[in-house]
Amino acid sequence: MKKTRAHVLIKGRVQGVFFRGETCEEAQRLGLSGWVRNRWDGSVEAVFEGEKVAIEEMIGWCYKGPPSAIVKEVEVKWEEYKGEFTSFSIRY
């Protein structure tokens, strides 16, 4: 399976609704590495590395997020796999 990387920006009501925590759990469940963090503008930013099919599933999850989230937009930038992460974490 081909490994790749996606840089994702999620907009809407995505802060204060456990988006980062649940993103971390879902990414770990899918075997992905990378990170997720809140941004100053109210959006959530994430980098996912791993199998393309798993990242595609993760991106699909980002479109709905946790139950309290209201996702308005998901921007995805596909990048070359770098292998720089060994786990998935929440950045502050």
N, CA, C and O atoms as CSV, one atom per row, in Angstrom:
chain,resi,resn,atom,element,x,y,z
A,1,MET,N,N,0.832,-1.193,0.000
A,1,MET,CA,C,0.000,0.000,0.000
A,1,MET,C,C,0.873,1.252,0.000
A,1,MET,O,O,1.929,1.289,0.631
A,2,LYS,N,N,0.424,2.252,-0.702
A,2,LYS,CA,C,1.180,3.498,-0.822
A,2,LYS,C,C,0.948,4.397,0.389
A,2,LYS,O,O,-0.185,4.616,0.818
A,3,LYS,N,N,2.052,4.910,0.926
A,3,LYS,CA,C,1.957,5.863,2.030
A,3,LYS,C,C,2.004,7.271,1.468
A,3,LYS,O,O,2.686,7.548,0.481
A,4,THR,N,N,1.263,8.152,2.120
A,4,THR,CA,C,1.194,9.537,1.685
A,4,THR,C,C,0.959,10.437,2.884
A,4,THR,O,O,0.984,9.987,4.030
A,5,ARG,N,N,0.733,11.698,2.610
A,5,ARG,CA,C,0.555,12.698,3.672
A,5,ARG,C,C,-0.518,13.687,3.231
A,5,ARG,O,O,-0.588,14.060,2.060
A,6,ALA,N,N,-1.348,14.107,4.173
A,6,ALA,CA,C,-2.373,15.116,3.893
A,6,ALA,C,C,-2.323,16.192,4.967
A,6,ALA,O,O,-2.276,15.895,6.161
A,7,HIS,N,N,-2.335,17.442,4.528
A,7,HIS,CA,C,-2.406,18.604,5.418
A,7,HIS,C,C,-3.845,19.097,5.310
A,7,HIS,O,O,-4.300,19.471,4.229
A,8,VAL,N,N,-4.558,19.097,6.437
A,8,VAL,CA,C,-6.000,19.327,6.417
A,8,VAL,C,C,-6.371,20.512,7.301
A,8,VAL,O,O,-5.834,20.671,8.397
A,9,LEU,N,N,-7.287,21.339,6.819
A,9,LEU,CA,C,-7.815,22.473,7.577
A,9,LEU,C,C,-9.332,22.305,7.647
A,9,LEU,O,O,-10.002,22.207,6.619
A,10,ILE,N,N,-9.867,22.272,8.874
A,10,ILE,CA,C,-11.292,22.062,9.089
A,10,ILE,C,C,-11.889,23.345,9.657
A,10,ILE,O,O,-11.404,23.874,10.657
A,11,LYS,N,N,-12.948,23.843,9.009
A,11,LYS,CA,C,-13.574,25.102,9.429
A,11,LYS,C,C,-15.024,24.870,9.826
A,11,LYS,O,O,-15.680,23.953,9.333
A,12,GLY,N,N,-15.506,25.710,10.717
A,12,GLY,CA,C,-16.874,25.622,11.219
A,12,GLY,C,C,-16.849,25.738,12.729
A,12,GLY,O,O,-15.954,26.363,13.298
A,13,ARG,N,N,-17.842,25.131,13.382
A,13,ARG,CA,C,-17.802,25.080,14.850
A,13,ARG,C,C,-17.011,23.827,15.231
A,13,ARG,O,O,-17.575,22.756,15.452
A,14,VAL,N,N,-15.693,23.992,15.300
A,14,VAL,CA,C,-14.808,22.844,15.493
A,14,VAL,C,C,-13.876,23.002,16.698
A,14,VAL,O,O,-13.041,22.134,16.952
A,15,GLN,N,N,-14.012,24.094,17.432
A,15,GLN,CA,C,-13.251,24.253,18.670
A,15,GLN,C,C,-14.226,24.225,19.838
A,15,GLN,O,O,-15.352,24.710,19.732
A,16,GLY,N,N,-13.778,23.650,20.957
A,16,GLY,CA,C,-14.628,23.536,22.133
A,16,GLY,C,C,-15.652,22.422,22.028
A,16,GLY,O,O,-16.614,22.386,22.795
A,17,VAL,N,N,-15.450,21.504,21.076
A,17,VAL,CA,C,-16.387,20.390,20.867
A,17,VAL,C,C,-15.647,19.046,20.845
A,17,VAL,O,O,-16.153,18.065,20.299
A,18,PHE,N,N,-14.455,19.005,21.439
A,18,PHE,CA,C,-13.618,17.799,21.520
A,18,PHE,C,C,-13.136,17.307,20.158
A,18,PHE,O,O,-12.866,16.119,19.983
A,19,PHE,N,N,-13.029,18.225,19.192
A,19,PHE,CA,C,-12.605,17.838,17.846
A,19,PHE,C,C,-11.186,17.279,17.856
A,19,PHE,O,O,-10.927,16.243,17.244
A,20,ARG,N,N,-10.268,17.948,18.541
A,20,ARG,CA,C,-8.878,17.472,18.560
A,20,ARG,C,C,-8.772,16.095,19.202
A,20,ARG,O,O,-8.127,15.199,18.656
A,21,GLY,N,N,-9.403,15.925,20.355
A,21,GLY,CA,C,-9.322,14.647,21.064
A,21,GLY,C,C,-9.883,13.497,20.255
A,21,GLY,O,O,-9.283,12.425,20.189
A,22,GLU,N,N,-11.024,13.717,19.644
A,22,GLU,CA,C,-11.638,12.649,18.855
A,22,GLU,C,C,-10.900,12.418,17.540
A,22,GLU,O,O,-10.868,11.295,17.036
A,23,THR,N,N,-10.308,13.471,16.982
A,23,THR,CA,C,-9.469,13.307,15.792
A,23,THR,C,C,-8.276,12.427,16.132
A,23,THR,O,O,-7.917,11.535,15.363
A,24,CYS,N,N,-7.665,12.677,17.278
A,24,CYS,CA,C,-6.514,11.888,17.719
A,24,CYS,C,C,-6.903,10.418,17.882
A,24,CYS,O,O,-6.180,9.533,17.425
A,25,GLU,N,N,-8.032,10.154,18.526
A,25,GLU,CA,C,-8.493,8.774,18.718
A,25,GLU,C,C,-8.759,8.084,17.382
A,25,GLU,O,O,-8.371,6.931,17.189
A,26,GLU,N,N,-9.412,8.779,16.471
A,26,GLU,CA,C,-9.740,8.194,15.164
A,26,GLU,C,C,-8.475,7.931,14.349
A,26,GLU,O,O,-8.351,6.887,13.709
A,27,ALA,N,N,-7.539,8.878,14.375
A,27,ALA,CA,C,-6.278,8.696,13.644
A,27,ALA,C,C,-5.504,7.498,14.192
A,27,ALA,O,O,-4.948,6.714,13.423
A,28,GLN,N,N,-5.468,7.356,15.507
A,28,GLN,CA,C,-4.779,6.214,16.109
A,28,GLN,C,C,-5.470,4.912,15.729
A,28,GLN,O,O,-4.803,3.917,15.443
A,29,ARG,N,N,-6.799,4.908,15.722
A,29,ARG,CA,C,-7.557,3.712,15.338
A,29,ARG,C,C,-7.228,3.295,13.907
A,29,ARG,O,O,-7.186,2.106,13.593
A,30,LEU,N,N,-6.995,4.283,13.046
A,30,LEU,CA,C,-6.688,4.009,11.639
A,30,LEU,C,C,-5.206,3.763,11.384
A,30,LEU,O,O,-4.811,3.498,10.248
A,31,GLY,N,N,-4.380,3.847,12.427
A,31,GLY,CA,C,-2.948,3.597,12.277
A,31,GLY,C,C,-2.185,4.746,11.646
A,31,GLY,O,O,-1.130,4.539,11.047
A,32,LEU,N,N,-2.712,5.958,11.776
A,32,LEU,CA,C,-2.058,7.123,11.188
A,32,LEU,C,C,-1.145,7.804,12.195
A,32,LEU,O,O,-1.323,7.670,13.406
A,33,SER,N,N,-0.173,8.531,11.683
A,33,SER,CA,C,0.687,9.360,12.525
A,33,SER,C,C,0.506,10.810,12.093
A,33,SER,O,O,-0.035,11.088,11.023
A,34,GLY,N,N,0.972,11.742,12.950
A,34,GLY,CA,C,0.855,13.160,12.645
A,34,GLY,C,C,0.422,13.946,13.855
A,34,GLY,O,O,0.773,13.609,14.985
A,35,TRP,N,N,-0.351,15.009,13.616
A,35,TRP,CA,C,-0.787,15.874,14.712
A,35,TRP,C,C,-2.056,16.633,14.345
A,35,TRP,O,O,-2.449,16.701,13.180
A,36,VAL,N,N,-2.686,17.201,15.371
A,36,VAL,CA,C,-3.863,18.056,15.213
A,36,VAL,C,C,-3.733,19.208,16.201
A,36,VAL,O,O,-3.217,19.025,17.303
A,37,ARG,N,N,-4.202,20.402,15.810
A,37,ARG,CA,C,-4.151,21.556,16.714
A,37,ARG,C,C,-5.247,22.563,16.354
A,37,ARG,O,O,-5.746,22.602,15.229
A,38,ASN,N,N,-5.601,23.376,17.355
A,38,ASN,CA,C,-6.489,24.512,17.128
A,38,ASN,C,C,-5.684,25.643,16.520
A,38,ASN,O,O,-4.498,25.796,16.810
A,39,ARG,N,N,-6.325,26.431,15.680
A,39,ARG,CA,C,-5.693,27.627,15.110
A,39,ARG,C,C,-6.368,28.870,15.674
A,39,ARG,O,O,-7.495,28.810,16.167
A,40,TRP,N,N,-5.681,29.974,15.596
A,40,TRP,CA,C,-6.163,31.244,16.143
A,40,TRP,C,C,-7.463,31.712,15.513
A,40,TRP,O,O,-8.222,32.455,16.135
A,41,ASP,N,N,-7.728,31.283,14.273
A,41,ASP,CA,C,-8.926,31.751,13.563
A,41,ASP,C,C,-10.171,30.901,13.822
A,41,ASP,O,O,-11.202,31.103,13.180
A,42,GLY,N,N,-10.081,29.949,14.759
A,42,GLY,CA,C,-11.225,29.109,15.095
A,42,GLY,C,C,-11.290,27.803,14.335
A,42,GLY,O,O,-12.181,26.989,14.580
A,43,SER,N,N,-10.365,27.587,13.416
A,43,SER,CA,C,-10.334,26.336,12.658
A,43,SER,C,C,-9.450,25.311,13.369
A,43,SER,O,O,-8.789,25.623,14.359
A,44,VAL,N,N,-9.450,24.101,12.853
A,44,VAL,CA,C,-8.582,23.030,13.334
A,44,VAL,C,C,-7.700,22.603,12.169
A,44,VAL,O,O,-8.175,22.447,11.044
A,45,GLU,N,N,-6.415,22.416,12.443
A,45,GLU,CA,C,-5.432,22.019,11.436
A,45,GLU,C,C,-4.873,20.658,11.819
A,45,GLU,O,O,-4.658,20.383,12.999
A,46,ALA,N,N,-4.638,19.810,10.833
A,46,ALA,CA,C,-4.078,18.485,11.101
A,46,ALA,C,C,-3.168,18.051,9.962
A,46,ALA,O,O,-3.335,18.463,8.814
A,47,VAL,N,N,-2.205,17.211,10.310
A,47,VAL,CA,C,-1.362,16.542,9.326
A,47,VAL,C,C,-1.487,15.051,9.598
A,47,VAL,O,O,-1.268,14.594,10.720
A,48,PHE,N,N,-1.841,14.292,8.558
A,48,PHE,CA,C,-1.980,12.849,8.660
A,48,PHE,C,C,-0.966,12.184,7.747
A,48,PHE,O,O,-0.819,12.573,6.588
A,49,GLU,N,N,-0.263,11.178,8.266
A,49,GLU,CA,C,0.643,10.370,7.446
A,49,GLU,C,C,0.278,8.903,7.612
A,49,GLU,O,O,-0.053,8.450,8.708
A,50,GLY,N,N,0.342,8.168,6.509
A,50,GLY,CA,C,0.068,6.740,6.558
A,50,GLY,C,C,-0.448,6.245,5.222
A,50,GLY,O,O,-0.221,6.858,4.179
A,51,GLU,N,N,-1.151,5.115,5.277
A,51,GLU,CA,C,-1.708,4.518,4.070
A,51,GLU,C,C,-2.782,5.443,3.485
A,51,GLU,O,O,-3.602,5.995,4.219
A,52,LYS,N,N,-2.767,5.604,2.175
A,52,LYS,CA,C,-3.699,6.530,1.517
A,52,LYS,C,C,-5.147,6.197,1.837
A,52,LYS,O,O,-5.941,7.102,2.094
A,53,VAL,N,N,-5.505,4.931,1.829
A,53,VAL,CA,C,-6.892,4.544,2.088
A,53,VAL,C,C,-7.306,4.944,3.503
A,53,VAL,O,O,-8.448,5.350,3.715
A,54,ALA,N,N,-6.402,4.835,4.468
A,54,ALA,CA,C,-6.703,5.225,5.850
A,54,ALA,C,C,-6.849,6.744,5.961
A,54,ALA,O,O,-7.721,7.235,6.678
A,55,ILE,N,N,-5.997,7.482,5.253
A,55,ILE,CA,C,-6.107,8.948,5.276
A,55,ILE,C,C,-7.418,9.386,4.632
A,55,ILE,O,O,-8.066,10.314,5.117
A,56,GLU,N,N,-7.811,8.734,3.554
A,56,GLU,CA,C,-9.083,9.072,2.916
A,56,GLU,C,C,-10.249,8.835,3.874
A,56,GLU,O,O,-11.192,9.626,3.915
A,57,GLU,N,N,-10.186,7.747,4.644
A,57,GLU,CA,C,-11.225,7.473,5.638
A,57,GLU,C,C,-11.208,8.543,6.733
A,57,GLU,O,O,-12.261,8.983,7.195
A,58,MET,N,N,-10.008,8.958,7.142
A,58,MET,CA,C,-9.867,9.996,8.165
A,58,MET,C,C,-10.446,11.314,7.668
A,58,MET,O,O,-11.137,12.009,8.412
A,59,ILE,N,N,-10.170,11.657,6.423
A,59,ILE,CA,C,-10.711,12.895,5.855
A,59,ILE,C,C,-12.240,12.828,5.818
A,59,ILE,O,O,-12.913,13.818,6.107
A,60,GLY,N,N,-12.775,11.685,5.470
A,60,GLY,CA,C,-14.231,11.512,5.499
A,60,GLY,C,C,-14.788,11.757,6.890
A,60,GLY,O,O,-15.843,12.372,7.043
A,61,TRP,N,N,-14.075,11.275,7.910
A,61,TRP,CA,C,-14.490,11.512,9.294
A,61,TRP,C,C,-14.442,13.005,9.609
A,61,TRP,O,O,-15.325,13.513,10.300
A,62,CYS,N,N,-13.433,13.713,9.118
A,62,CYS,CA,C,-13.285,15.150,9.386
A,62,CYS,C,C,-14.472,15.955,8.869
A,62,CYS,O,O,-14.779,17.017,9.410
A,63,TYR,N,N,-15.137,15.470,7.840
A,63,TYR,CA,C,-16.298,16.182,7.309
A,63,TYR,C,C,-17.472,16.188,8.285
A,63,TYR,O,O,-18.339,17.058,8.199
A,64,LYS,N,N,-17.510,15.224,9.217
A,64,LYS,CA,C,-18.584,15.226,10.213
A,64,LYS,C,C,-18.064,15.527,11.605
A,64,LYS,O,O,-18.723,16.247,12.356
A,65,GLY,N,N,-16.895,14.998,11.977
A,65,GLY,CA,C,-16.310,15.263,13.282
A,65,GLY,C,C,-17.131,14.675,14.412
A,65,GLY,O,O,-18.000,13.835,14.177
A,66,PRO,N,N,-16.863,15.111,15.646
A,66,PRO,CA,C,-17.625,14.626,16.797
A,66,PRO,C,C,-19.058,15.176,16.765
A,66,PRO,O,O,-19.339,16.118,16.024
A,67,PRO,N,N,-19.964,14.595,17.564
A,67,PRO,CA,C,-21.382,14.976,17.508
A,67,PRO,C,C,-21.675,16.471,17.662
A,67,PRO,O,O,-22.593,16.977,17.017
A,68,SER,N,N,-20.924,17.189,18.496
A,68,SER,CA,C,-21.209,18.612,18.740
A,68,SER,C,C,-20.633,19.546,17.677
A,68,SER,O,O,-20.936,20.740,17.674
A,69,ALA,N,N,-19.817,19.020,16.787
A,69,ALA,CA,C,-19.177,19.856,15.762
A,69,ALA,C,C,-20.156,20.175,14.634
A,69,ALA,O,O,-21.061,19.398,14.330
A,70,ILE,N,N,-19.947,21.333,14.027
A,70,ILE,CA,C,-20.659,21.694,12.798
A,70,ILE,C,C,-19.577,22.063,11.783
A,70,ILE,O,O,-19.070,23.185,11.779
A,71,VAL,N,N,-19.237,21.113,10.934
A,71,VAL,CA,C,-18.170,21.316,9.956
A,71,VAL,C,C,-18.745,22.021,8.736
A,71,VAL,O,O,-19.721,21.566,8.139
A,72,LYS,N,N,-18.126,23.136,8.379
A,72,LYS,CA,C,-18.573,23.923,7.222
A,72,LYS,C,C,-17.704,23.672,5.994
A,72,LYS,O,O,-18.187,23.714,4.863
A,73,GLU,N,N,-16.414,23.410,6.226
A,73,GLU,CA,C,-15.477,23.276,5.104
A,73,GLU,C,C,-14.275,22.438,5.534
A,73,GLU,O,O,-13.805,22.542,6.667
A,74,VAL,N,N,-13.791,21.614,4.624
A,74,VAL,CA,C,-12.563,20.844,4.834
A,74,VAL,C,C,-11.663,21.078,3.629
A,74,VAL,O,O,-12.034,20.769,2.497
A,75,GLU,N,N,-10.477,21.625,3.881
A,75,GLU,CA,C,-9.490,21.838,2.820
A,75,GLU,C,C,-8.407,20.780,2.972
A,75,GLU,O,O,-7.877,20.580,4.065
A,76,VAL,N,N,-8.079,20.102,1.877
A,76,VAL,CA,C,-7.076,19.038,1.909
A,76,VAL,C,C,-5.976,19.356,0.913
A,76,VAL,O,O,-6.238,19.646,-0.254
A,77,LYS,N,N,-4.752,19.296,1.387
A,77,LYS,CA,C,-3.590,19.451,0.513
A,77,LYS,C,C,-2.786,18.153,0.617
A,77,LYS,O,O,-2.236,17.841,1.674
A,78,TRP,N,N,-2.720,17.405,-0.473
A,78,TRP,CA,C,-1.945,16.166,-0.489
A,78,TRP,C,C,-0.470,16.497,-0.650
A,78,TRP,O,O,-0.101,17.343,-1.465
A,79,GLU,N,N,0.368,15.828,0.129
A,79,GLU,CA,C,1.803,16.074,0.102
A,79,GLU,C,C,2.551,14.747,0.023
A,79,GLU,O,O,1.969,13.676,0.200
A,80,GLU,N,N,3.824,14.836,-0.239
A,80,GLU,CA,C,4.661,13.644,-0.285
A,80,GLU,C,C,4.895,13.115,1.127
A,80,GLU,O,O,5.122,13.886,2.060
A,81,TYR,N,N,4.838,11.798,1.272
A,81,TYR,CA,C,5.076,11.156,2.566
A,81,TYR,C,C,6.492,11.464,3.044
A,81,TYR,O,O,7.451,11.328,2.284
A,82,LYS,N,N,6.622,11.879,4.298
A,82,LYS,CA,C,7.931,12.205,4.864
A,82,LYS,C,C,8.363,11.231,5.949
A,82,LYS,O,O,9.559,11.101,6.209
A,83,GLY,N,N,7.432,10.548,6.584
A,83,GLY,CA,C,7.766,9.603,7.645
A,83,GLY,C,C,8.365,10.256,8.874
A,83,GLY,O,O,9.177,9.643,9.567
A,84,GLU,N,N,7.975,11.496,9.155
A,84,GLU,CA,C,8.599,12.219,10.259
A,84,GLU,C,C,7.936,11.984,11.611
A,84,GLU,O,O,8.465,12.434,12.627
A,85,PHE,N,N,6.797,11.295,11.658
A,85,PHE,CA,C,6.087,11.073,12.916
A,85,PHE,C,C,6.069,9.590,13.278
A,85,PHE,O,O,6.015,8.727,12.402
A,86,THR,N,N,6.113,9.306,14.575
A,86,THR,CA,C,6.019,7.920,15.038
A,86,THR,C,C,4.675,7.643,15.698
A,86,THR,O,O,4.341,6.490,15.972
A,87,SER,N,N,3.900,8.701,15.955
A,87,SER,CA,C,2.591,8.553,16.587
A,87,SER,C,C,1.718,9.733,16.179
A,87,SER,O,O,2.139,10.599,15.412
A,88,PHE,N,N,0.500,9.753,16.703
A,88,PHE,CA,C,-0.393,10.879,16.446
A,88,PHE,C,C,-0.597,11.628,17.750
A,88,PHE,O,O,-0.846,11.017,18.789
A,89,SER,N,N,-0.490,12.965,17.700
A,89,SER,CA,C,-0.571,13.748,18.937
A,89,SER,C,C,-1.392,15.018,18.750
A,89,SER,O,O,-1.658,15.461,17.633
A,90,ILE,N,N,-1.783,15.583,19.889
A,90,ILE,CA,C,-2.449,16.882,19.915
A,90,ILE,C,C,-1.381,17.920,20.200
A,90,ILE,O,O,-0.622,17.791,21.161
A,91,ARG,N,N,-1.320,18.940,19.375
A,91,ARG,CA,C,-0.377,20.043,19.598
A,91,ARG,C,C,-1.123,21.215,20.213
A,91,ARG,O,O,-2.294,21.461,19.922
A,92,TYR,N,N,-0.405,21.932,21.077
A,92,TYR,CA,C,-1.003,23.090,21.766
A,92,TYR,C,C,-0.268,24.350,21.411
A,92,TYR,O,O,-0.621,25.428,21.891
